[in-house]
Amino acid sequence: MNRLLRYVALTLLILLLFAAAAFGGANERAKYVFLFIGDGMGEAQVEAAELYSVASGNGPLALRGLAVRGKISTRSANAAVTDSAAAGTALATGFKTNNGVLGMDPSGAKKLPTVAEVARDRGMKVGVVTSVFLNDATPAAFYAARPSRTDFYEIGVQMVESGFDYFAGGGVNRRAGRKGDLKDVYDLAREKGYRVLRTRAELAAARPGTKIIAAASVGGALPYETDRPTGSPSLAEFTKRGIELLDNPDGFFMMVEGGRIDWACHRNDAAAAVRDVLAFDAAVKEALAFARARPNDTLIVVLADHETGGMRVDAERAAANFFPALSAQRESSESFDEKLERFRKGTARTFERMAPLLAECFGLRAPSPAERAALEARAKKGDGAARTALLLALSEEELDELRTAFAQSMRAKEQRKRDRDYLRRYGPYEPLSTTATRILNRKAGIEWSSFAHTGVDVPVFAQGAGAPLFAGEYDNTDVAGKLFSLIAPSQGAGTAGAR
């Protein structure tokens, strides 16, 4: 009998909690909604970025200071490990779909409504911001419906037809179609009343009430933060300008993606990934600055679509070595690939001639025995620069790794033997670039298990109107349901059975 009473009491408590949540969702509306998606950003990427930020004197991440925390599972309809199209669709619509499918059910036949479209139809302005292509999978999940995420031209056309108010990012990929023989997406945009802006000055001069496509790159992504030249707009700048252009009495919905985080993690490039997480966090700070004057009307949700690379931080090693190791890397491994390509076309293609480039870009050097002894003597006396030099000094085993990778990178790509061992070591990337970052990562206390996405749960951070809904552990499809309930309460039940 006691067991029965306990069961009844527990059941009533659960029903009351659900009723309270439903009542709160129906009566609390978020007028200004920010959804930040760190593509590929798992718990380890967040931890690594905070370690770097604190060590550099900039303090903890803003996103980690948000009041509410949760965790979401990420599997797609047909796989334990999702891709960005299926994950973006789940976050935007509340429904599972197959990997590769965008904004549609698994059959690729039925279009699914998105939270951004519902916000638009409710009278809110809508913005989509990304550090990669405007028609890449994650941003496209909020406005497009295609059976394949690689239908870039058709996705670009749907972007223009969405009627959203503000797009900002690298540009449109294949904007004239696969063969370059279709009408340019930017021309279609202009016909629909969009202004296509290519410079910071043009964006700065834009005025509210105008539909904007700010494309900072010719069909490509923004540079990695570590490579971003002076004068090139940042993700935070695009976010801040978007807030200024979208702000209005009816509210707005803005999705901001840190897409380059994923690209860096695919390459196992920790330094590039960390700096792009910091750039993403700077964009979150812009939303927090906006929310200070509107705390009861603004919702900020920060999460990831999936984790990439199987990143792991060894806390013991990272405590002393993390910042000095990663700050020695001056550019992304992708940028180093360009230098490697030029070197490969030269005549004196020896490892000895490559060594200065490795030192310049990654800080990795092979000191002579006498130099090493001198560094050790200085380090014992407390010389920090000497300790860092010793940390970055290459062992014989590391030199062998680099020489083997160099030999592979000097071959034409079609002449490389891409067997299982090759792919395990280098994946689809340049062997020398990958090996240099791997060695530097190890010195920093970072390990990777994959060049691909993983199936681990990813973090959620939230603050503001309706933020308590995002606490706890749940599926990625539930994110959209919670957003629907706060943007348009009548839509809140629309994701029932989404899993």
N, C-alpha and C positions, 0 to 999 in steps of 0.2 A: 504493500500500500504506500509506504513512504517513497518507494522508487517511482510509483505512478504519479504521486503528487509532485515529486521533483520534476518529472517529465512534463507534466501539465504546466507547472510554473515556468519551466524553461521555455516551453513553446509559447506561452503568453508573453514572456519577456521579449522573445525574438520578434513576435508579431508587433508588439508595441514599438520596438526599435525600427522595424521596417515602416510602420505607420508614421513615426516621427520623422524618419528620413524623407518619406514621400511628402509629408506635410511641409517640411522645410524646403524641399526642392520646388514645390508648387508655389510657394509664397516668396521665395528669395530668388530674385533674378539678378544675374550678372550683366551689367550694362556694357562694360568694357572687358573683353575676354582676350587674354593672351595665351596661346598654346605654343610653347617652345619645345622643339624636338631636336635633341642631340643625336643625330644619326650615328649608330654604332657605339653610343656612349653608355657603357655599363658602369657598375659600381667601381671597378678598378680604374677606369678612365677618370671618373670624378675624383677619386682618392688621389690619383697621380697629379691631376691639375691643382688640387688644393695643396699638396706637398710642395709643388713648384711655386705656387703663388705665395704661400707663407714664407718659404725660404728666400724668395726674392724681395720680401719686405712689403708685399701688397695685401697681406692678410688673407683670411679665409674666403672661399667662393661665396658670392652673393646667393647663388641658387641653394647652397647648403644651409643658408640661414632662413629659408622659408619655413613657415610655422608648421606645416603639415607634411608628413612623409608617408609614402606607400611603396608598393612594389607590384609590377604587373608581369604576367606570363605572356609569351610572345608567339607561340606556335601558330602556323597558318592552317588552312583547311586541309591541306594535303601533305604537310611535312612538319616534323618536330622543330626544324630550323627554318625560320621565315626569311623571305627576302623583303626588300623595302617596299615593293608594290603591295604585297599582301598585308604587311604591317601597317603601312600608311592607310590602306583601305579600312582596316580594323579600327584604327584610331579616328578616322574621319567619318565612318558610317556606322560602326558598331556591329559589323558583320564580318565573319571569316570568309576569306576567299583563297584561291590557290596561288602559289608563288607565280609571279609574272603577270597576274591579272590585276587590273587597275580599276577600282571604283565599280566593279561588277560582281555578281555572284560567281561561284566556281565554274559554272558552265560558260561564262562569258556572254550570257544572253540578257541578263537583267541588270539595268542600271540601279545603283543604290544612292539615295540622297545623302548628302554630306552635311556636317554641322555648319560649314561655311556657307553652303547654299541656303540652309534654313535661316541662318543669321541674315543673309542678303534678303530673303523673302520677307523677313520680319521687319525690314527697314533699316537694319544696321549696315554700316559700311564694312567692307571686307578687304583685308590685305594679306598677301602671301609673299614672304621674304625668305630667301635661301642664299647660301654661299656657293651653290652649284647651279646647274641648268634650271631655268624656270620651268622646263617641261620634263625634268627628271622625276623619278617615281614618287618621292615623298611630297613635294609641293603639288604634283599633278593629282595625287589622291584626293585633294580637297576640291578640285574643279572638273576632273576628267573621268571618263568611263570608256575604257578600251580593253579588249581581250588580251592585249599584249602591251607591256610597259615600254617596248621598243618602237611603238607606233608614234615616234616623236613628232612627225609633222601633224598628224591628226590630233595629237594631244595639244600641240601648240595652237591649232585652230580652235579647239574647245576652250583653251585659256582665254582667247579673245572673245569667244561667245559667252563666257561665264558672266560678263558684266561686273566682275569684281572691280574694286576701285583702285587698287594699288598692287603692282607686282614689282619686286626688286630682287636682283640677283645677278648671276653671271651673264645670262643671255638665253636665247632660244636655240636649242640644238636641232640641226637639220631643218632650218626654218624655210627652206625651199624644197623640201622633200628629199628622199634618198638619192634621186638622180639630179636634183637641182633644177627641175623643170616645172615646179609648181609655183603658184603665186606666193610671194614672200609673206610669212606670217606677220612681219612688222607692217607691211602694206595693208594687210587685212585689218590689223589693229587700228591703223590710222583711219580706215574707212568706218570703223566702229566708234570713232571718237576718242581713241586713246592717243596720248602724246608719248612717243618713244624717245626716251632721254638716254643719251650715251655718256654724258659727262657729269661730274660733281656740280659744276656751275649751273647746268641746266636743271638738275634736281633741286638745287638750292633756290632757284628762281620760280619753281613750280608753286602753284597756289591751290588751296583747297577747292574742291568742286570739280577738279579736272581728273579724268581717269588717266593713270600713269603706268607705263611700263619702263622701269629704270633698268637698263641692260648694260652692265659695266664691262662686259667682255664680248668679243666677237664670237658668239656661239659657244663660249666655254664657261668655265666656273671662275669664281673669284680666286685669286692666288691663295695658297696656304698663308696663314697669318705670319709664319716665320719668313715668307718670301715677299710679303706685301710691300710694294714700293711706296715711297712717300707720295701722297696725292691720290692713291687708290682708295676708294671707299671701303669702309669696314662693314661687317655685319651689324655692329652697333649703330653706325651712322645711318644705314638703311632703315634700321628699326626706329631710331629717333625721328627721322624725317617722315617715316610712315605714320607715326603717332600724330605728328603735327598736321599731316594732310588728311588723316581719317577722323580726327576728333570732331565730334558733332553731337547735338542733343539727343540723337537716337542711338548713340553708342556704336561700337565697332567690334569686329572679330579679327584678330591678326594671328596667323600662324608664322612662326619664325623657325627655320631649320638651320642647324649647324651641320651641313652636309659633308664638309671637308673632314670632319672628325672621322667619319666612316672610311673615307678614302685613305687617310693616313694609317688607320688601324689595319686596313687590308694589306698595306705595305709593311706592317709591323714597325712603323716609324713613330716611336714614342714621343720624341721631341716635337715633331710636327703635330701629333695628336693633342698633346698637352697644350700647346699654344693655341690650337683651334678651339679647345674647350674653354680656354681663357677668353678668347674672342667671343665665343657664344655666351659666356657669363657676363661679358661687358654689355651684350644686348639685353640680357635679363635685367641688368642694372637700369637700363633706360625705362623698362616697364615699371620697375619699382619706383623710380623717380616720378613717373606719371601717377602711380597709385597713391603716392603720399597725400595728394590733395583730394583723392576720391577713394578712400580705403573701403567704404561700404558698397561701392558700385563696381569695383574692379576685381577680376579674378586672374591670377597668374598661375599657370600650370606648366611645370618643367618636367620633361620625361625623355625617354629614349624609345626608338622603335624596336631596337634589338641591340645586342652587343656584337662587336666585331673583333676577331683576333684571339679571343681567349686570353686576354691580358691579365697578368697577375703581378702584384707589387709585393716584393719581399721587404717587409717593414724593417727588419734588422739592418739589411744592407742599405736600404733607401734612406734611413735616418741620417747617415753621414754622407752618402755618395750621390743621392738623387739629383740635387740641384747642380753641383759642379760638373757632373757627367753630362746631363742633358743640355745645360747652358753652353757647353762646348760646341754643340752642333749649330752651325751658322745658317743652314738652309735645309729645305726638305730633301729627302732622298730622291724625290721626283725631279727637283731642280738639279741635283747632282747627276742624274741620268743624262741631262743635256750636256754637261761637261764631259761625261764619259763617252757620249756619242761623238763629240768633236775629237776627243783623244783617240778613239778607235779609228778615225779617218786619217790620223797622222802617220808618220813613218817610224818614229822612235817610240814604239809601243812597248816599253819595259815597265816592270813593276817599280823599279827605282825612280823612274820619271813620274810615275803616278803617285808615289808616296807623299810628296809635298801637297798635292791636291787633297789627299785624305786628311792630312794634318790641318789644312786650311778649313775644310768643310766640316770635319767631325772631331778635330782636336786629337786624333789618334796618332801617336808617334812611337818610334822604336829607338829609344836612347841607347847610346853605347854603354858598355859596362862602367866606364869612368863617369859618364854623365849620370847614370843611375845611382852610383855610389855617392856622388855629390848631392843629388836630390835627396837621397835617404838621410844624409847627414844634416841637411837643412831642415828636412821635415821633422827630425828628432828635436830640433830646437824650436819647433812651433811655427815654422814657415808655412802658411796656408797655401801659397802658390806652389811650393814644392810638393805638398801633399796632393794637390790637384794634378800636377804633372805626373806624379807617380801613379795616380789613379788611372790616368789616360794612357800611360805607357803600355805598349803592346808586349805581350809575352811571346815566346817562340811559337806556342800553339796558336795564338791569335794571328801571328804573322803567316803561319801556314794556311790558316783559314782564308785570309785575305789573298794570298798568292793563288790558291786554288780557284777562288771566285774570280780573281782578275783574269786568269787564263780562260775561264768560261766567257767572261764579258768581252774579251778581245776577239772571240769567234763571231762570225755572222750568226744571227739568231737562228736561221734555218739549219745551221751546221751543229748546233748544240744537241747533245744527246739528252733529251728530256725524259729520262727514266724516273722511276719512283724516288730514287735517292735525290736526284736533281730537284724534283718538284717539292720534296720534303724540305730541302735546304733553302730553295730560292722562290718557290711558287712560280707565278707567271712574271716575276719582276727581274730586274737586272741583278745578276749574282753579286757583283761587287758592292752595289748600293745596299742591297739587302744584308750582306754580311757586315758591312761597316756599322749599320744601325743596330744589328743584332749584338755585336760586340759592345757597342756603347750602351745599349739597353741593359745588358748583363752587368756592366760596371755600375749602372744606376740602381740596380736591384729590380729590374723588370724582365719578365719572361712572357713569351707568347706561345700558344698551343696551335694556332691555325692562321692561315691567310684569309679565312672566310668568316661568315657569320657563325655565331654559336646560339644555342637554345636556352641560355640562362635567363632568369628573370632580370628585369631592369628597374632602376629606381624611378620614383615619382616624387616631386616636390610641389607644394601648392601653398597659396596664400590668398586671402581676400574673400570675396563674396562666394559662398558655397564651398570653400576650400575643404571643410571637414569631410565632404563626400569622397575626397580622393585619398583618405587614409586607409591603411590596411593592405591586404593582398587580394588581388583580383585579376581578371583576364584583361588583355588590351582592348577587347570589344566593349568592356564596361566604361572605358574612358569616354567614348562617344555618348553613351547613354547618360552619363553624368552631365556632360556638356549640353546635350539636348534639354535636359531637365532644367538647366539654369538659363539657357537662351530662350527656349520656347517650351514651357512646361508640358503642353499637350503632346509634344514629341517625345517626352521622356520614356514612354513605354515602347517606343518604336523599335527598340533593339531586343525585345524579348525573343529568346530562342536563337540569338545571333551566333552563339558558339556552335 
